[in-house]
C-alpha cells in the first residue's frame, strides 16, 4: 500500500479510503502491549480510531492529539513501507 500522493488532515469525523488505509496500518502495528482493540477498517474515523492514533503517538513520542497529520502518517506507514507492501 502506498502513501497517498496528496494529503489532508485526518481526524474524528473524517471518512473515506485514506482513513481505511490508516486503520489497516494501525492494525498492522498492534502488539501485546497495545491498549486498543483491532480496528474495523471501515473508513470512518471515530473514537476507536482516534484512541488508537493517540496510543501510537504516545508510544512514538509524538505530539498526542489523535489526528493523523503528515508526520503521523509517515510514522504509521513506516512498518508497511519497510516490508515493501
C-alpha positions in Angstrom: 0.0 0.0 0.0 1.4 3.4 -0.9 1.1 6.7 0.9 -1.4 8.9 -0.9 0.3 11.4 -3.2 -1.8 14.2 -1.7 -2.5 14.7 1.9 -5.2 16.1 4.1 -5.6 16.0 7.9 -7.5 13.0 9.1 -9.4 13.4 12.4 -12.5 12.3 14.1 -15.4 12.7 11.6 -13.2 12.1 8.6 -14.1 9.3 6.3 -13.0 7.5 3.1 -10.3 5.3 1.8 -7.4 7.2 3.4 -9.0 6.6 6.8 -9.4 2.9 6.0 -5.7 2.7 5.0 -4.6 4.3 8.3 -6.9 1.9 10.2 -5.3 -1.0 8.3 -1.8 0.3 9.1 -2.7 0.8 12.8 -3.9 -2.8 12.9 -0.5 -3.9 11.5 1.5 -2.2 14.3 -0.6 -3.6 17.2 1.3 -5.8 19.6 0.9 -7.4 23.0 1.3 -4.1 24.8 -1.3 -2.4 22.7 -4.3 -0.9 24.6 -6.7 -0.6 21.7 -8.7 -3.4 20.1 -8.2 -4.3 16.4 -9.9 -1.6 14.3 -12.6 -2.2 11.8 -11.1 -0.8 8.6 -14.4 0.8 7.6 -13.1 4.2 6.6 -14.9 6.0 9.4 -12.6 7.9 11.8 -14.4 7.5 15.1 -13.4 7.4 18.8 -11.8 4.0 18.4 -9.5 5.2 15.6 -8.8 8.4 17.5 -7.7 6.4 20.6 -5.5 4.1 18.5 -3.8 7.1 16.9 -3.3 8.7 20.4 -1.7 5.5 21.7 0.5 5.2 18.6 1.6 8.9 19.0 2.3 8.4 22.7 4.4 5.2 22.1 6.4 7.0 19.4 7.0 10.2 21.5 4.9 12.4 19.1 2.5 15.2 19.9 -0.6 13.4 21.1 -3.6 14.9 19.5 -5.4 11.9 17.9 -5.2 13.4 14.5 -3.3 12.0 11.6 -1.2 14.8 10.1 1.7 14.3 7.7 4.2 13.3 10.4 1.8 10.7 12.0 1.0 9.3 8.5 4.7 8.8 7.8 5.3 7.1 11.1 2.2 4.9 11.0 3.0 3.7 7.4 6.7 3.1 8.2 6.5 -0.7 9.0 4.4 -1.3 5.9 6.8 0.6 3.7 9.8 -1.3 5.2 8.1 -4.6 4.3 7.5 -3.4 0.7 3.8 -3.8 1.0 
